[in-house]
Amino acid sequence: MSTLPPALPATLPSTLLPTPGQTVGPFFHYALPYDGDRDLVAPGSAGAILLHGTVYDGAGTPIPDALVEIWQADPGGSVVQQPGSLRRDGWTFTGFGRASTARDGTYGFSTLTPGPTEEGAAAFFAVTVFARGLLNRLFTRAYLPDDVDALAADALLRSVPESRRGTLVATRDEQGLRFDIRLQGEDETVFLRFPGH
């Protein structure tokens, strides 16, 4: 004798909740990378900089199979709306890049320095992180360290406890801009929450 599933309630809730996420990865190195994904501009070209860092887990161990994406304005502060990120043509700057981490947890992008999108605003890279065990991707920002006044006035940074703001600001080193991402633990990167996530 077969059993029938229980009947649905006569009335459904007036607000439906989003479907929960599913554990992410580790499959990034098989399906998501593409030729030129990390090169928003050709390395060594005029104005090219390296945005790089390491993705760490809660124990401070580098994560070898994470994926980092960035979106950014161009050097003039314009939000780029050009197609072509998945098939780079060598000269169109699209403002989007994707880099999988190496075995030592490092990632890097050859890109341009973003400009502020508004006068007096702090310039930043929008960053998304995918890693094994995450139910949803994580969102954060990597601010440029140069304009101290703009950083002090930034509404998002001011909403973060002062002791944690440094996790959102890249540092300059001999290679370019360094932005390490810590998923948990001491000095955990501040992540942003969006409705439904």
N, C-alpha and C positions, 0 to 999 in steps of 0.2 A: 504494500500500500504506500503510495507516494504522499508526501506532505506538501502542502501548499505554503508558499512564503506568507508571512503575516501581511494583512491588508495595510495599505497606506492610510495615514490618519485622514479624517474627513476634511480637515483644513490644514494647509501648509503654512509654515511661518511666513509672516509678511516680508521678512528680510532673509534672503538666502545667504549663507556664508560661502566665501570662496572655497573651491576645492583645495585641500591641503597639498603642499608640494611633495615631491618625491625625492628621496635621497639622490644627490647629484654625484656622478662619477663613480669610479675613476676611469673614464673613457675618452678624455679630452684629446689625447695624443692620436687617437684613431679617427675621430670624426670631425673635429672642429678646426684644426689648423689648416691654413692654405698658403700658397706661395705669396710671400710679401706681406703676410698678416701683421708682422711686427714693425714693418718699415713704412711709416706714414710718408716719409721722404727717404730718398736713397742715403744711406750712411755716407758721411763725408761731403754731402752737397752743401751749398751755401745756406747758412742758418741752421743746419741740422744739430740737434742736441740728443743726448742719450738720457732717457728716463728709465731708471733701472732700480732693482731692489731684490729682496728675498721675501718669500711668503713662508711664515712660520706657523706651526700648530701651537696648541696650548702649552705644550711642554718645552717649547722653544726649539723644536726640531724642524729643519727646513722641509717643505712639502714638495716632493718631486713631480707631482701630477696635478697641479692646480692650473687654472687658466685665468689670466688677467685681461680685461678689456678696458680701453680708455676711449673717451669722447672728449673733444676739446675744441675751443675756438681757435681761429687762425691768429697769427701774430698781431693783426689789427683789431682783434676782439670780436670779429664776426663769427657767428655760429654757422659752420659750414653745412651746406645742404646739397652736396654734390654726390651723385651716385658713383660707384666704382670701387668701393672698399674691398670687395671680394675678388676683383680682377684689376689689380693695380696697373695703370698705364705708364707709370714712371714720372708723371708731371702733375697730375690732378691731386690736390690735397683734399682729402675727404674728412679729416678730423676724427677718424675711427681707426683703432688698431686692436689686435688680439695677439697675445703672446702666451704660450704654454711655458710652464717652468721647466728648467733643466733638472738633472738628477740632484743637483745641490740646492734646489728650491729657488734659483735665481730666474729673473725675467728681465727683458729689456726692450725698449722701443726706440727706434730712430725717428725723431719727430721734430717739430718746430716748437719754439716757446710760445705758449698761448698768451694772448693779450687779454686784458680785462674786458668783459662784455658790457660794462657800464663805466662811465667816468668815476674814478675814485674807488672802484670795486677791486677786490683781490682776484688775481688771475689764478685759475686752477685747472686741473685735469679731473674729469668725472671718472671714477674707477669702479669696476665691477669685478668681483672675485667669485670664481666657481672652484669648489674643492670637494674631495670625497667626504661624505658624511654630512654635508650641508643639505638641509631641506629646501633651501632657496638660495639663490645667489646673494651675495652681500654687496651693498653699495657704500661707497665712501668718496672722499675727495682728497686730492693731493695738491695742496696750495703751493704756489711759488714762494720762496722765502724772502724775496727781495724788498717788497714794499711793506715796511713795518706798519705804516699808518693805515694802509688799506686792510691789512690783516687785523689790526686792532679794531677797525670799524665794521668788519664783516659780521653780518647778522647771524650766520650759521656758527661761526667760530665763537661769537659772544654767547651763544646758547649752550656751549659746551663748558664744563668746569675748566678753569684755567690750567689745572694740572694735567688735563688730557688733551689740550689743544695741540700740543706738539706732535701728536700721532697723526695729525692731518696736514702737517707742513713738511714738504720735501726739504732735503738739505743739499747743498752743493758739495761736490767732491771732484777729484781730478778727472773723473770720467763724464760728469754731467750733473744730473739731478738724481739723488737717491731717495727712494720711497719704499721703506720696508713695510710689510703688512703682517700684523700679528693677529691671528684669528681669535685667540683667547689668551688668558693669563696676564702676567705682568706687562704693562705698557700695551695692552690690547688696543688695536686701532679702533677709533670711533667709527661705528657703522650707522648709516642712515636708515630710518624706517619709513616705508611708504604705505599708504592705505592698502589693505589686502595682503600685506606681507608680514 
